[in-house]
Amino acid sequence: MIGARRLAVGGLILVAAGLPSACPAGEAGMVATNDTFPTVPEVLGGRTFKNYTEQDIYFLRAIHDRYPSHWTDLLEANLTLNDFVLAPEKLLRFVNELGEAMRGQDDLVACTKLAMITGDPAFYANASVSRPEILKAAAQALIKLGPKGRKALASTFTEVHYRSDPASLEVLGDALGEERPSDPEFVVALASTAFTFSTTNGAFYPRCVAGAVKDLLCLTNGLAVVRSHLKIGEVLNNPGLFQSVVDGIAEAQASELAADLGPIQAEVRAKLAKLAESPDGYRDDLQELEVRLGRTLASLGSKVQPVPNPKSETRKPKSE
């Protein structure tokens, strides 16, 4: 655990060199006017706390409010790539406490430093380690901070991010699905992840697409956005992608979309019948899409009547 003493020491790492020893600060509640990082007793002012977390949160708020000249130094000393790799538990605790300490403050410095974790490939696409728990905590903290934090988080959903590390976008999307922020930027971010982003050769990442759809369906207006893409022309143009879209709908148990999926299933079956004598990769994708549509409609308890498909018994497994 990292009590307030360790937080202060972390800040002193960057600001102590060349500065005089700590001088007594003014009375509690007054803003410090010197350039020396305050001691822990000065910041805490003799207060007692139920636990280290409560103490740390108070310490962070006190530095932010009473010693603003040291705020950036404190965050830079504790939100580091070195801790991300070598001290993840310490960093995770700091991120969680920072999010709580700055809840609703919309502090630009905190937003910028936390967005570094969610948006800098040195963190999210680190070749040495994967820390999904820290990425998720940083996303949740940004949501708590306020509009600037949420805007910063939304801006990390980019095609570059998708191509370099789709798994970390899944993590960030899951944070959105759990927290359910109402900002329209997140609807755009997840819709782009699901329906627009692609790899350098034009392909897509199935798990990332399914996760983005699932999380999108948790957000305000997300259902309408997903529905807007459930058009037969769009589906037939990329049946492989829509396999994952359908999986995401199933994971979200979005029964409201069953009425949209039923007609699509019928159109897919009709298309398969036309391609019965010309099997290829495209037809294989259509066939797999039909399977997933049927499975999803069943899981949603759909009352849509299945369309008979006389060709279904003659199909060969995709692996063949």
Legacy VTK file of the C-alpha trace (Angstrom):
# vtk DataFile Version 3.0
C-alpha trace
ASCII
DATASET POLYDATA
POINTS 320 float
0.000 0.000 0.000
1.195 3.534 -0.615
0.285 5.848 2.239
0.453 9.589 1.944
4.107 9.496 3.006
5.045 7.525 -0.107
3.031 9.885 -2.283
4.924 12.867 -0.898
8.252 11.112 -1.314
7.337 10.379 -4.917
6.755 14.065 -5.499
10.018 15.027 -3.800
11.958 12.807 -6.198
11.453 15.407 -8.911
11.441 18.639 -6.928
13.970 18.166 -4.122
17.194 18.697 -6.093
18.596 22.192 -5.601
15.841 23.268 -3.201
16.312 24.159 0.483
14.987 21.967 3.261
11.267 22.079 3.875
10.089 25.256 5.581
6.943 25.407 7.736
3.896 26.166 5.671
1.279 28.689 6.649
-1.820 27.870 8.616
-3.989 25.021 7.393
-6.097 26.038 4.411
-3.705 28.710 3.215
-1.966 28.352 -0.147
1.790 27.819 0.194
3.881 30.546 -1.369
7.340 28.905 -1.308
8.737 26.472 -3.836
9.520 23.677 -1.377
7.462 20.508 -1.447
5.581 20.336 1.880
6.172 17.646 4.476
3.490 15.066 5.220
2.708 16.513 8.688
2.270 19.962 7.125
-0.218 18.621 4.616
-2.175 16.389 6.994
-2.271 18.943 9.801
-2.638 16.376 12.568
-5.769 14.795 11.130
-6.494 11.107 11.599
-7.986 8.803 8.974
-9.799 5.481 8.930
-7.403 3.947 6.421
-4.569 4.713 4.005
-6.953 5.258 1.097
-8.840 8.004 2.918
-5.532 9.566 3.935
-4.116 9.453 0.423
-7.223 11.028 -1.091
-7.080 13.856 1.441
-3.364 14.321 0.705
-3.991 14.596 -3.036
-6.794 17.111 -2.594
-4.670 19.165 -0.195
-1.750 19.350 -2.621
-4.099 20.292 -5.451
-5.904 22.984 -3.447
-3.230 24.396 -1.099
0.046 23.703 -2.912
-0.872 24.052 -6.599
2.713 24.778 -7.666
3.597 21.176 -6.753
0.560 19.472 -8.299
2.114 18.730 -11.686
5.335 17.463 -10.067
3.374 15.091 -7.841
1.452 13.575 -10.733
4.507 13.296 -12.959
6.392 11.509 -10.183
3.654 8.951 -9.612
2.116 8.354 -13.053
5.208 6.848 -14.649
6.005 4.226 -17.229
8.519 2.751 -14.809
5.768 2.065 -12.257
3.520 0.741 -15.021
6.150 -1.908 -15.748
7.761 -2.516 -12.353
5.290 -1.362 -9.685
1.796 -1.890 -11.125
0.059 -2.271 -7.749
1.412 1.097 -6.603
0.373 2.767 -9.847
-3.079 1.165 -9.800
-3.699 2.433 -6.294
-2.544 5.931 -7.202
-4.770 6.039 -10.302
-7.818 4.910 -8.310
-7.174 7.426 -5.545
-6.515 10.240 -8.008
-9.835 9.567 -9.723
-11.658 9.762 -6.415
-9.726 12.781 -5.157
-10.408 14.773 -8.325
-13.971 13.554 -8.919
-15.877 16.353 -10.644
-12.895 18.738 -10.545
-12.184 18.461 -14.290
-8.546 19.206 -13.498
-6.619 19.633 -16.761
-3.303 18.351 -15.382
-4.883 15.177 -13.992
-6.827 14.635 -17.233
-3.686 15.031 -19.335
-1.563 12.689 -17.208
-4.219 9.969 -17.000
-4.914 10.182 -20.739
-1.248 9.410 -21.268
-1.914 5.930 -19.869
-4.935 5.311 -22.102
-3.556 6.994 -25.215
0.224 6.556 -25.293
1.350 3.285 -26.945
4.289 3.180 -24.541
1.636 2.205 -21.984
-1.246 0.491 -23.803
0.922 -1.337 -26.368
3.938 -1.968 -24.164
5.966 -4.861 -25.532
7.141 -5.924 -22.071
3.909 -6.022 -20.058
0.151 -5.836 -20.337
-1.691 -4.024 -17.547
-5.388 -4.041 -18.464
-6.379 -3.331 -14.861
-4.435 -0.044 -14.938
-5.830 0.953 -18.339
-9.358 0.340 -17.085
-8.735 2.242 -13.853
-7.329 5.207 -15.806
-10.400 5.208 -18.062
-12.732 5.123 -15.056
-10.785 7.921 -13.383
-11.037 10.088 -16.505
-14.792 9.548 -16.555
-15.021 10.655 -12.908
-12.947 13.805 -13.415
-15.433 15.589 -15.650
-15.967 16.749 -19.247
-12.274 17.323 -19.975
-11.434 13.848 -18.715
-14.169 12.210 -20.734
-13.179 14.118 -23.861
-9.561 13.038 -23.354
-10.634 9.413 -22.990
-12.838 9.531 -26.093
-9.926 10.916 -28.099
-7.878 7.759 -27.408
-10.259 5.679 -29.568
-8.353 6.051 -32.836
-7.637 3.858 -35.806
-3.933 3.958 -34.912
-4.781 2.593 -31.474
-7.049 -0.041 -33.029
-4.327 -1.224 -35.366
-1.530 -1.265 -32.804
-3.359 -2.885 -29.875
-7.070 -3.717 -30.244
-7.084 -5.603 -26.935
-6.505 -2.387 -24.996
-9.390 -0.717 -26.842
-11.561 -3.603 -25.638
-10.515 -2.780 -22.083
-11.347 0.901 -22.495
-14.661 0.011 -24.122
-15.537 -2.243 -21.199
-14.939 0.681 -18.843
-17.472 2.684 -20.851
-19.937 -0.191 -20.793
-19.692 -0.413 -17.014
-19.703 3.304 -16.214
-22.221 4.257 -18.929
-21.294 7.928 -19.369
-23.826 9.931 -21.356
-21.333 11.911 -23.459
-22.118 11.530 -27.191
-18.365 11.377 -27.960
-18.264 7.876 -26.534
-21.067 6.709 -28.818
-19.072 7.998 -31.780
-15.872 6.387 -30.446
-17.404 2.941 -29.997
-19.357 3.110 -33.268
-16.137 3.921 -35.110
-14.378 1.023 -33.389
-17.148 -1.376 -34.350
-18.008 -0.289 -37.875
-15.259 1.938 -39.286
-11.796 1.094 -38.038
-9.799 -1.526 -39.920
-6.341 -3.024 -40.041
-3.730 -1.878 -42.541
-4.945 -4.493 -45.042
-8.609 -3.624 -44.573
-9.466 -6.472 -42.211
-10.858 -6.128 -38.682
-10.396 -7.543 -35.187
-13.426 -9.716 -34.348
-13.207 -9.568 -30.546
-12.703 -5.809 -30.541
-15.722 -5.338 -32.827
-17.956 -7.581 -30.729
-16.866 -5.840 -27.533
-17.431 -2.379 -29.005
-20.975 -3.334 -30.071
-21.733 -4.818 -26.652
-20.487 -1.698 -24.861
-22.132 0.650 -27.351
-25.479 -0.942 -26.562
-25.015 0.118 -22.925
-24.825 3.813 -23.808
-27.557 6.358 -24.430
-28.485 6.290 -28.142
-26.175 3.316 -28.674
-29.085 1.086 -29.654
-30.163 3.502 -32.377
-26.628 3.696 -33.743
-26.264 -0.084 -33.941
-29.690 -0.361 -35.557
-28.687 2.195 -38.190
-25.984 -0.221 -39.368
-28.276 -3.248 -39.555
-29.122 -2.668 -43.202
-28.973 -5.593 -45.579
-26.724 -3.796 -48.071
-24.150 -3.060 -45.360
-24.410 -6.589 -43.979
-23.975 -8.294 -47.353
-21.051 -6.044 -48.150
-19.100 -7.340 -45.154
-20.640 -10.517 -43.663
-17.455 -11.339 -41.765
-17.624 -8.086 -39.811
-21.293 -8.578 -39.055
-20.593 -11.986 -37.540
-18.859 -10.058 -34.754
-21.570 -7.395 -34.688
-24.158 -10.113 -34.118
-21.973 -11.638 -31.403
-21.887 -8.263 -29.652
-25.674 -8.016 -29.816
-25.923 -11.478 -28.292
-23.498 -10.585 -25.496
-25.509 -7.453 -24.692
-28.746 -9.464 -24.867
-30.257 -6.611 -26.878
-33.652 -8.190 -27.473
-34.872 -4.899 -28.978
-32.836 -5.752 -32.084
-34.377 -9.170 -32.678
-36.927 -7.670 -35.072
-34.044 -6.202 -37.097
-32.059 -9.439 -37.191
-34.941 -11.632 -38.373
-35.288 -10.003 -41.820
-31.513 -9.943 -42.181
-31.407 -13.668 -41.564
-33.986 -14.173 -44.322
-31.995 -12.042 -46.772
-28.774 -13.860 -45.912
-30.441 -17.204 -46.557
-31.772 -15.961 -49.880
-28.312 -14.810 -50.868
-26.837 -18.173 -49.870
-29.330 -19.952 -52.069
-28.251 -17.871 -55.052
-24.598 -18.722 -54.366
-25.191 -22.441 -53.809
-23.247 -23.431 -56.911
-20.342 -21.043 -56.395
-18.772 -21.689 -52.994
-15.987 -19.332 -51.967
-14.765 -17.379 -48.964
-17.555 -14.848 -49.249
-20.191 -17.574 -49.168
-18.437 -19.167 -46.196
-18.725 -15.874 -44.328
-22.413 -15.648 -45.204
-22.964 -19.198 -44.012
-21.266 -18.500 -40.686
-23.259 -15.290 -40.333
-26.477 -17.198 -40.785
-25.444 -19.622 -38.053
-24.723 -16.788 -35.656
-27.940 -14.987 -36.538
-29.919 -18.108 -35.737
-28.065 -18.663 -32.481
-28.485 -15.037 -31.436
-32.173 -14.901 -32.283
-32.682 -18.036 -30.194
-30.762 -16.545 -27.260
-32.846 -13.375 -27.443
-36.030 -15.389 -27.276
-37.073 -14.071 -30.650
-40.564 -14.839 -31.880
-39.453 -14.198 -35.452
-40.388 -17.261 -37.480
-37.331 -18.924 -39.056
-37.242 -18.944 -42.848
-36.952 -22.461 -44.287
-33.667 -23.095 -46.046
-33.729 -26.177 -48.271
-30.019 -25.838 -49.016
-28.908 -26.036 -45.376
-28.499 -29.855 -45.334
-26.081 -29.761 -48.260
-23.657 -27.284 -46.733
-20.145 -28.359 -45.936
-18.379 -27.320 -42.731
-16.390 -24.104 -43.105
-13.178 -25.905 -42.198
-13.501 -28.044 -45.280
LINES 1 321
320 0 1 2 3 4 5 6 7 8 9 10 11 12 13 14 15 16 17 18 19 20 21 22 23 24 25 26 27 28 29 30 31 32 33 34 35 36 37 38 39 40 41 42 43 44 45 46 47 48 49 50 51 52 53 54 55 56 57 58 59 60 61 62 63 64 65 66 67 68 69 70 71 72 73 74 75 76 77 78 79 80 81 82 83 84 85 86 87 88 89 90 91 92 93 94 95 96 97 98 99 100 101 102 103 104 105 106 107 108 109 110 111 112 113 114 115 116 117 118 119 120 121 122 123 124 125 126 127 128 129 130 131 132 133 134 135 136 137 138 139 140 141 142 143 144 145 146 147 148 149 150 151 152 153 154 155 156 157 158 159 160 161 162 163 164 165 166 167 168 169 170 171 172 173 174 175 176 177 178 179 180 181 182 183 184 185 186 187 188 189 190 191 192 193 194 195 196 197 198 199 200 201 202 203 204 205 206 207 208 209 210 211 212 213 214 215 216 217 218 219 220 221 222 223 224 225 226 227 228 229 230 231 232 233 234 235 236 237 238 239 240 241 242 243 244 245 246 247 248 249 250 251 252 253 254 255 256 257 258 259 260 261 262 263 264 265 266 267 268 269 270 271 272 273 274 275 276 277 278 279 280 281 282 283 284 285 286 287 288 289 290 291 292 293 294 295 296 297 298 299 300 301 302 303 304 305 306 307 308 309 310 311 312 313 314 315 316 317 318 319
